[in-house]
Amino acid sequence: MGLIAMSERDLQRIEILSKVIAGHMTMVSAAHVLDLSERQVRRLLERIRTGGAASIRHKAIGRPSNNRISDGVRDYAVTLVGERYADFGPTLAAEKLAERDGLRV
């Protein structure tokens, strides 16, 4: 198995949940430490038992956002801002793009 990139939060969760599995910590205290509900801790424990520690990692890491603007629209908006609205702040530039150019960004 290769290397898996994890956040500090995921590593902390694995450490605490390992203590619960080993019997060194209760599920209630793990829920308090992780700032989760007991039910969520139970769900995470089940994921570790079935899929290993790698299953704790967030599933959307490395995937593009669902709300992402397409590359063509983004490039066009950046070009317009550079040509017409270079001295505007981001909010005013977005308002002018929507008002004058019909681009909602």
C-alpha positions in Angstrom: 0.0 0.0 0.0 1.3 3.5 -0.9 1.5 6.6 1.1 -1.8 8.4 2.0 -1.8 12.1 2.7 -3.9 12.9 5.8 -4.6 16.1 7.7 -3.6 16.7 11.2 -7.3 16.3 12.3 -7.5 12.9 10.6 -4.3 11.7 12.3 -5.6 12.9 15.7 -8.8 11.0 15.1 -6.9 7.8 14.2 -4.8 8.1 17.4 -7.8 8.6 19.7 -9.9 5.9 18.0 -7.0 3.5 18.3 -7.0 4.1 22.1 -10.7 3.3 22.1 -10.2 0.1 20.2 -7.3 -0.9 22.5 -9.5 -0.2 25.6 -7.4 2.7 27.0 -10.2 5.2 26.4 -13.9 5.1 26.5 -16.1 6.1 23.6 -17.6 9.0 25.7 -14.3 10.5 26.5 -13.2 10.1 22.8 -16.3 11.9 21.8 -15.4 14.8 24.1 -11.8 15.0 22.9 -12.7 14.8 19.2 -15.7 17.2 19.8 -18.1 14.7 18.1 -21.2 12.9 19.2 -20.9 9.4 20.6 -22.9 8.2 17.5 -20.3 9.7 15.2 -17.5 8.1 17.2 -19.3 4.7 16.8 -19.5 5.3 13.0 -15.8 6.2 12.8 -14.9 3.1 14.8 -16.9 0.9 12.4 -15.1 2.5 9.4 -11.7 1.8 10.9 -12.7 -1.8 11.6 -13.9 -2.4 8.1 -11.6 -0.2 6.0 -8.6 0.4 8.2 -7.1 3.8 9.2 -7.1 5.0 5.6 -11.0 5.1 5.6 -10.9 8.0 8.1 -9.5 10.3 5.5 -12.0 12.7 4.0 -13.4 11.3 0.7 -13.4 14.5 -1.3 -9.6 15.1 -1.0 -8.1 15.5 -4.4 -11.4 16.0 -6.2 -12.5 19.3 -7.7 -15.3 21.3 -6.0 -18.9 20.8 -7.2 -19.2 24.6 -7.3 -16.2 25.2 -9.5 -16.4 27.6 -12.4 -15.4 26.0 -15.7 -11.9 26.8 -17.0 -13.2 28.8 -20.1 -15.5 31.0 -18.0 -12.8 31.6 -15.4 -10.2 32.5 -18.1 -12.6 34.9 -19.8 -13.5 36.6 -16.5 -9.8 37.0 -15.6 -9.2 38.5 -19.0 -12.1 41.0 -18.6 -11.0 41.9 -15.1 -7.5 42.5 -16.3 -8.6 44.7 -19.2 -11.6 46.6 -17.8 -11.6 46.3 -14.0 -7.9 46.0 -13.1 -8.1 48.7 -10.3 -11.3 47.2 -8.7 -11.5 45.1 -5.6 -12.8 41.5 -5.9 -16.3 42.3 -4.8 -16.8 45.3 -7.1 -15.2 43.4 -10.0 -17.6 40.5 -9.5 -20.5 42.9 -9.4 -19.4 44.7 -12.6 -18.9 41.3 -14.3 -22.5 40.4 -13.5 -24.0 43.8 -14.3 -22.2 44.7 -17.5 -20.9 41.4 -18.9 -23.5 38.9 -17.6 -21.0 36.7 -15.9 -21.9 35.4 -12.4 -18.7 34.5 -10.6 
